[in-house]
Structure formats: C-alpha cells, structure tokens
Amino acid sequence: MEKRIGTISIVIYDKAVASTVNSLLSEYSDSILARQGLPLLDKGLHIITLVIESTSNEINALTGKLGRLENVEVKSILAKGNNR
C-alpha cells in the first residue's frame, strides 16, 4: 500500500491522559517525521501537531486509537495524490 504524507493535530484536555497519548505516538514513531508540542497551561490544554508519512490504514489506526481516548480530540489531513 502506498504511503501518504499528512498532518495530525491532537488536543489534550486533561494532562492525566498525556502519558497514554505519548505511548501511542511511540508505537507509531517510525511514521512520524516531525512533532511539535505546545502546553497552554493557563487554558488547561496541551496541543501536539505531527507531520506523518505512512499508509492510510496506519494513519487511520493511530487517529482512531487517539480519538477513543477520553479528553482527547484528534483531526488528520492527508495530502492529495501521489507524494513523490
């Protein structure tokens, strides 16, 4: 299956779930090209953005696992077409 490039945005509303998010991201570390984290402590939010290169199935699996976590919101965008 062809690999695609895209982004994943993760918003964490409760710091207690951050370790679970980080564990999941470690499982998919081979697919993550870049990662940026921004703690907005005064707002009670933690935001992580990823640039990822993987198959659609793997990206969907990761976003699905993240999206099922309580107090976590996730969105992904994949680049169109063949990313050569």
ABEGO torsion letter per residue (X at the ends): XBBBBBBBBBBBABAAAAAAAAAAAAAAAAABABBBBBBBAAAGBBBBBBBBBBBAAAAAAAAAAAAABBGBBBBBBBBBEBBX
